[in-house]
Amino acid sequence: MNWDQIEGEWKQIKAHVKSKWAKLTDDDVQALSGKKDALVGKIQERYGVLKDEAERQVDEWIAKVKPGSGDNKDVRPGPR
């Protein structure tokens, strides 16, 4: 999934973001409005990681999100 798709489905994907990065508050996720740079910045702030690490985490997450998966699905194999 590319970032334009994520941004377009942000309302549906917010719960997935929250489950991936639990230190982000509901207000954090709401304020991000689907902006990648804002997400990277919040991950840096809440987790105390460098920008490169936050970007790596976001890029890995994007690669795992299925298009049209606003229902919080992830493509990782295994039981749910």
Secondary structure, DSSP 8 states (H G I E B T S, - for coil): --HHHHHHTHHHHHHHHHHHSTTS-HHHHHHHTT-HHHHHHHHHHHHT--HHHHHHHHHHHHHHS-TT-TTT-----S--
